[in-house]
Amino acid sequence: MRDSDALDNNPHVSRSALEAIHNQVYGWALSRCDFEHAAAEDLMQQAYVELLSGKARFDNKSSLKTFVFSVVQNLARSRFRRLSSRLRLVKQFQAEPTAAVVETAEPGSNDGVWRAVRALPARQRDIIELVFCRDLTVEEAAAVMGVATGTGRVHYDRAKKALRERLKHLVDEE
Amino acid sequence: MMQEENDTLRKRVNAAWPATREPAFDDVWEAAGERYTAARRNGRRIAGVAAAAAIIAIAMFGNAPMDESWVEVADLMESTYWTAPSDVLLPERQFDIYQDMPELFESTEPAGGTLL
């Protein structure tokens, strides 16, 4: 079945379907870019270019949302790899390390819950975001992260356990 | 009980998660479309330049004299001789052969216990 606004190179993807999940995907892209809005928007554009060109081809094997999340995740990974290699090069030729303060555009509150989430290992944080904030199932979240479902479950359980522990301490401190 | 705890945790994490002010879909989509069109145009331009370079290279070097390292057939013929196997079956030869048919006689000379 082909929607009227389906993409030429991606017949199972329609513009309206992408629009429906746009805010969710943007949220995911934003956390991939450490909450830098400009970088997240660029990542989103790149993801849409991949879909337009058919380089990332959706074949209905999963939900569109899972698929687009995976595209964003892969693009962010390759971007991170490129950036880290550039950073290594810069560090190699940098005479003296500058003491510049890196300003994080993170709009989050300093709430203890947020700090507890941020303190989680990356994969645990990712799965918590995907399941709690992006409404994916653990299976879908594991697929987005490129890990086996069992591994995803382990990360999810450990993340919840760690969060509960930290939040309990938070309550005790209060 | 467990489900309830999960729901509470989910709500707390959701509430603490930074709110996103996503850019309008149309803007992002339009920008992506422009990037895609520009990439295609560049791709076509690169392909065109590559094709033109290939044509120029063929035109310039395609008709260049090749290195004469092969052996001339005429030279080869002078130094070698070759006869087709079928030559022996030609009519004259056939004639020669069958004109002087050897006569075969029964030998009475014993050789090694048998007659030749």
Chai-1 contact restraints between the chains, C-beta under 6 A:
chainA,res_idxA,chainB,res_idxB,connection_type,confidence,min_distance_angstrom,max_distance_angstrom,comment,restraint_id
A,E19,B,F25,contact,1.0,0.0,6.0,A-B,restraint_1
A,H22,B,F25,contact,1.0,0.0,6.0,A-B,restraint_2
A,N23,B,E22,contact,1.0,0.0,6.0,A-B,restraint_3
A,Y26,B,T20,contact,1.0,0.0,6.0,A-B,restraint_4
A,Y26,B,E22,contact,1.0,0.0,6.0,A-B,restraint_5
A,G27,B,T20,contact,1.0,0.0,6.0,A-B,restraint_6
A,L30,B,T20,contact,1.0,0.0,6.0,A-B,restraint_7
A,E41,B,P23,contact,1.0,0.0,6.0,A-B,restraint_8
A,M44,B,V28,contact,1.0,0.0,6.0,A-B,restraint_9
A,Q45,B,V28,contact,1.0,0.0,6.0,A-B,restraint_10
A,Q45,B,A31,contact,1.0,0.0,6.0,A-B,restraint_11
A,Q45,B,A32,contact,1.0,0.0,6.0,A-B,restraint_12
A,Y48,B,A32,contact,1.0,0.0,6.0,A-B,restraint_13
A,V49,B,A32,contact,1.0,0.0,6.0,A-B,restraint_14
A,V49,B,R35,contact,1.0,0.0,6.0,A-B,restraint_15
A,V49,B,Y36,contact,1.0,0.0,6.0,A-B,restraint_16
A,L52,B,Y36,contact,1.0,0.0,6.0,A-B,restraint_17
A,S53,B,Y36,contact,1.0,0.0,6.0,A-B,restraint_18
A,P107,B,P18,contact,1.0,0.0,6.0,A-B,restraint_19
A,G108,B,P18,contact,1.0,0.0,6.0,A-B,restraint_20
A,D111,B,A16,contact,1.0,0.0,6.0,A-B,restraint_21
A,V113,B,R12,contact,1.0,0.0,6.0,A-B,restraint_22
A,V113,B,A16,contact,1.0,0.0,6.0,A-B,restraint_23
A,W114,B,A16,contact,1.0,0.0,6.0,A-B,restraint_24
A,F132,B,R10,contact,1.0,0.0,6.0,A-B,restraint_25
A,F132,B,V13,contact,1.0,0.0,6.0,A-B,restraint_26
A,F132,B,N14,contact,1.0,0.0,6.0,A-B,restraint_27
A,C133,B,N14,contact,1.0,0.0,6.0,A-B,restraint_28
A,C133,B,W17,contact,1.0,0.0,6.0,A-B,restraint_29
